[in-house]
Amino acid sequence: METYDLPVTYKGKELSFPMRLGQFAHGYKLYITVDDTEVTVERDDQGDWRALISPEQLHTHKIEPGLISAIMESVQAVFE
């Protein structure tokens, strides 16, 4: 899979996270790496974006909820 940079503005700083795009029969998923943690972003049944993080990763890698929100805003800006 090809890797792209997802630009994100968070707390006044311009950040960039590596993102891979996976295509499936019913759409696609985004795999975004945040501090060695892979966040999967996909559309739910209503067509809204949602972020998924495994429970194991939540306990070992703390990602600020505000950063996840900023990432989701960037995803919406890029893909809508």
Secondary structure, DSSP 8 states (H G I E B T S, - for coil): --EEEEEEEETTEEEEEEEEEEEETTEEEEEEEETTEEEEEEE-TTS-EEEE--HHHHHHS---HHHHHHHHHHHHHHH-
